[in-house]
């Protein structure tokens, strides 16, 4: 009896039967992948749910984490799709974990060897690359159980390979939608940017309705080869009743540069883990995030910048705007390995408190083994400056609009890091929709 | 014609009484200068009329076209036609002048009505040309890292765009070199006319050489103690404020 109860609470809706049904629904796929999925399921089923004493879940609302009541959703034939107003080189749309549409808009992508496809196709057509990079990095930030769940139930996802020396000007758009009540989805994006290549990926996560309880357990792998330049924009806009876990992993090779910006708007509780590994000299990772937290929402962001080689650089700036009775957690760690001399690492979390009931928690941290490094970190929480607010009001702008303007002013430091004005404006517009709600 | 009537106004910051029975009527088309030494309540008067939440009105009234504005928030007062040109304008990093002014212009439009972007920029650029402000300014953050002169010109630019009925100009000349002062004064003089009333707070005669007032008032200990025309300003410049003090002491003795 006891064993049964425990098993149930450890796996929730994701029972061995559900897993068997998931495996049975898949097309023929390489044996190694199926073996990994089975091993992942076993890990998932064995690992405990996060507990209150778990340091990597400090301040999180553990009690609201649940795996109960969700179901693997039925496949759908169409999906509501919101344009984000950016010209794209290619576009993939997924709904409930399955590829709905794939459009290559820039004419010569295939001729230049660029692969933009579903993960299921890539498992067959680009097997070696997928095997090398898919979920290949360790889960170090506390979500091992959920990452295992993701791997076990990962149905389909996006695969992008930009070969050596190929530069793609327009962004590649990847859209994942969760449709229907209680839907559990496991979006994945794998990007391999070859040596000296350049690409920009824009990923959007959304729900069909803003009131449905859903579970999203996503992950991505970004790999930037020597001298590659990769920009990644993630926009999380799940249903306000969704529970979301996202685990992102970035590997930056010699002289490569990765810029990532995650925009967090949706979900009732969203855990976001970001691991950046500076794997070779000259690697640079810029990690940016913007969050607008509303009443009832919790955004829990955990980051790890690992400097594994000398002369590497990382620059993290996470900004949260908190409205109503909302909550954010930022926990960031910079690790500098013993031989990673001349590391230049920066980490900053800034919180703008727009209400008395909001709660922002910050846990910045450093772990330095090398002796010749420059590492700075800091966290601040501040309120709207009443003199700035009065200044705007004295020009006829109502308090609410004034606070919105000041919030955008607060975000601008992050948005202005984007090289593209088009991207900057599209993100602004998306953030604005949250203020109009 | 519009009027701004300040009636026996009393203003306190916390427990401290600063403005003590200030009365003045300004009609559109008029430029009034308020002069007086530091600490007599000039800036407090301007901020209180504009609706700063730190200032408590403990008595009296302020009427704009016959309607009391004291129950209104600062933004409502501004939309009703008041404009405060700040002595120390706030710096607002990350908010561009273009977006800021656009929001201010939009706030004056009826609900559901959208600003015409090309018309807005045309108007903005013409005002900027008038004030000799580089167009690159529009993408800079409001007052962020501006020199004193740039800040004051930015205030006048906002005033030109928002076309208030009454402008309260708080020490607009402070921190300006003579060239910047001339540009700012020219901007105000261009706007001067039958549709604008101005209350100009200043310490020095210098500004009044460039913006010639119709009326000059001396403020002392929270109220007006002497009024006259522009020659009063010259007299103050020549003799300082002490003679006003002595006159006042003689009158109350």
Interface residues (C-beta under 8 A of the other chain):
Chain A: X385 X386 X387 X388 X390 X391 X392 X393 X394 X395 X396 X397 X398 X399 X401 X402 X405 X406 X408 X409 X410 X411 X412 X413 X416
Chain B: X50 X51 X52 X53 X54 X73 X74 X75 X77 X78 X79 X83 X84 X86 X89 X90 X92 X93 X94 X95 X99 X100 X101 X103 X104 X107 X108 X141 X158 X162
